[in-house]
Amino acid sequence: MTDIKFAISEELRERMKKYPEIIWEKVAKSAIEKFLEKLEVADKIASKSSFTMEDSDKLGDEIKQKMWERHKFYLENLKK
């Protein structure tokens, strides 16, 4: 087994001290495992996708344009 050390804020540490019955190492380990499971599912989905970075850029541009149009419409109607 490997040890991993990381820093937490003093404020967080003080909050954790209020619950000495909790084994925080297990909580952290469980959170890491759950996060990794989500990443692995995302990797599986992405590996089967034909969506490219170019597609992503195009979609992003389209979303930005639509958002601008919506904000522009809102601002124009605010003045009325």
Short mmCIF file of the C-alpha atoms (twelve columns), coordinates in Angstrom:
data_MODEL
# 
_entry.id   MODEL 
# 
loop_
_atom_site.group_PDB 
_atom_site.id 
_atom_site.type_symbol 
_atom_site.label_atom_id 
_atom_site.label_alt_id 
_atom_site.label_comp_id 
_atom_site.label_asym_id 
_atom_site.label_seq_id 
_atom_site.Cartn_x 
_atom_site.Cartn_y 
_atom_site.Cartn_z 
_atom_site.pdbx_PDB_model_num 
ATOM 1  C CA . MET A 1  0.000   0.000  0.000   1 
ATOM 2  C CA . THR A 2  1.208   3.499  -0.846  1 
ATOM 3  C CA . ASP A 3  0.886   6.543  1.390   1 
ATOM 4  C CA . ILE A 4  -0.289  9.798  -0.140  1 
ATOM 5  C CA . LYS A 5  -0.009  13.092 1.695   1 
ATOM 6  C CA . PHE A 6  -1.808  16.307 0.823   1 
ATOM 7  C CA . ALA A 7  -2.424  19.601 2.526   1 
ATOM 8  C CA . ILE A 8  -5.774  20.867 3.767   1 
ATOM 9  C CA . SER A 9  -6.626  24.235 5.219   1 
ATOM 10 C CA . GLU A 10 -6.501  24.793 8.951   1 
ATOM 11 C CA . GLU A 11 -10.195 25.697 8.854   1 
ATOM 12 C CA . LEU A 12 -11.040 22.349 7.255   1 
ATOM 13 C CA . ARG A 13 -8.905  20.503 9.794   1 
ATOM 14 C CA . GLU A 14 -10.700 22.244 12.663  1 
ATOM 15 C CA . ARG A 15 -14.075 21.243 11.212  1 
ATOM 16 C CA . MET A 16 -12.896 17.636 10.904  1 
ATOM 17 C CA . LYS A 17 -11.821 17.618 14.563  1 
ATOM 18 C CA . LYS A 18 -15.457 18.050 15.561  1 
ATOM 19 C CA . TYR A 19 -16.049 14.470 14.379  1 
ATOM 20 C CA . PRO A 20 -13.257 12.365 15.892  1 
ATOM 21 C CA . GLU A 21 -15.263 9.168  15.372  1 
ATOM 22 C CA . ILE A 22 -14.913 9.542  11.603  1 
ATOM 23 C CA . ILE A 23 -11.987 7.758  9.955   1 
ATOM 24 C CA . TRP A 24 -11.132 10.546 7.508   1 
ATOM 25 C CA . GLU A 25 -8.636  8.401  5.635   1 
ATOM 26 C CA . LYS A 26 -11.503 6.106  4.588   1 
ATOM 27 C CA . VAL A 27 -13.652 9.082  3.584   1 
ATOM 28 C CA . ALA A 28 -10.854 10.433 1.376   1 
ATOM 29 C CA . LYS A 29 -10.166 7.005  -0.107  1 
ATOM 30 C CA . SER A 30 -13.857 6.506  -0.892  1 
ATOM 31 C CA . ALA A 31 -14.122 9.948  -2.510  1 
ATOM 32 C CA . ILE A 32 -11.074 9.249  -4.685  1 
ATOM 33 C CA . GLU A 33 -12.470 5.855  -5.739  1 
ATOM 34 C CA . LYS A 34 -15.851 7.373  -6.687  1 
ATOM 35 C CA . PHE A 35 -14.193 10.171 -8.637  1 
ATOM 36 C CA . LEU A 36 -12.000 7.679  -10.505 1 
ATOM 37 C CA . GLU A 37 -15.055 5.579  -11.374 1 
ATOM 38 C CA . LYS A 38 -16.683 8.647  -12.939 1 
ATOM 39 C CA . LEU A 39 -13.519 9.408  -14.902 1 
ATOM 40 C CA . GLU A 40 -13.294 5.830  -16.136 1 
ATOM 41 C CA . VAL A 41 -16.910 5.901  -17.332 1 
ATOM 42 C CA . ALA A 42 -16.204 9.182  -19.128 1 
ATOM 43 C CA . ASP A 43 -13.101 7.628  -20.719 1 
ATOM 44 C CA . LYS A 44 -15.152 4.661  -21.980 1 
ATOM 45 C CA . ILE A 45 -17.761 6.961  -23.484 1 
ATOM 46 C CA . ALA A 46 -15.124 9.213  -25.045 1 
ATOM 47 C CA . SER A 47 -13.162 6.284  -26.491 1 
ATOM 48 C CA . LYS A 48 -16.192 5.261  -28.564 1 
ATOM 49 C CA . SER A 49 -16.953 8.794  -29.710 1 
ATOM 50 C CA . SER A 50 -16.065 10.271 -33.083 1 
ATOM 51 C CA . PHE A 51 -16.435 13.795 -31.678 1 
ATOM 52 C CA . THR A 52 -13.203 15.663 -32.494 1 
ATOM 53 C CA . MET A 53 -11.578 18.770 -31.059 1 
ATOM 54 C CA . GLU A 54 -12.627 20.547 -34.239 1 
ATOM 55 C CA . ASP A 55 -16.233 19.506 -33.560 1 
ATOM 56 C CA . SER A 56 -15.838 20.756 -30.003 1 
ATOM 57 C CA . ASP A 57 -14.528 24.139 -31.159 1 
ATOM 58 C CA . LYS A 58 -17.376 24.476 -33.654 1 
ATOM 59 C CA . LEU A 59 -19.994 23.582 -31.041 1 
ATOM 60 C CA . GLY A 60 -18.421 26.011 -28.580 1 
ATOM 61 C CA . ASP A 61 -18.544 28.809 -31.145 1 
ATOM 62 C CA . GLU A 62 -22.200 28.047 -31.880 1 
ATOM 63 C CA . ILE A 63 -23.075 28.124 -28.187 1 
ATOM 64 C CA . LYS A 64 -21.242 31.430 -27.686 1 
ATOM 65 C CA . GLN A 65 -23.076 32.931 -30.665 1 
ATOM 66 C CA . LYS A 66 -26.480 31.805 -29.363 1 
ATOM 67 C CA . MET A 67 -25.685 33.141 -25.896 1 
ATOM 68 C CA . TRP A 68 -24.604 36.483 -27.346 1 
ATOM 69 C CA . GLU A 69 -27.839 36.691 -29.352 1 
ATOM 70 C CA . ARG A 70 -29.874 35.966 -26.241 1 
ATOM 71 C CA . HIS A 71 -28.015 38.597 -24.173 1 
ATOM 72 C CA . LYS A 72 -28.219 41.125 -26.981 1 
ATOM 73 C CA . PHE A 73 -31.989 40.585 -27.237 1 
ATOM 74 C CA . TYR A 74 -32.295 40.995 -23.460 1 
ATOM 75 C CA . LEU A 75 -30.234 44.190 -23.431 1 
ATOM 76 C CA . GLU A 76 -32.172 45.673 -26.338 1 
ATOM 77 C CA . ASN A 77 -35.474 44.975 -24.589 1 
ATOM 78 C CA . LEU A 78 -34.187 46.432 -21.336 1 
ATOM 79 C CA . LYS A 79 -33.909 49.842 -22.981 1 
ATOM 80 C CA . LYS A 80 -37.573 49.823 -24.067 1 
# 
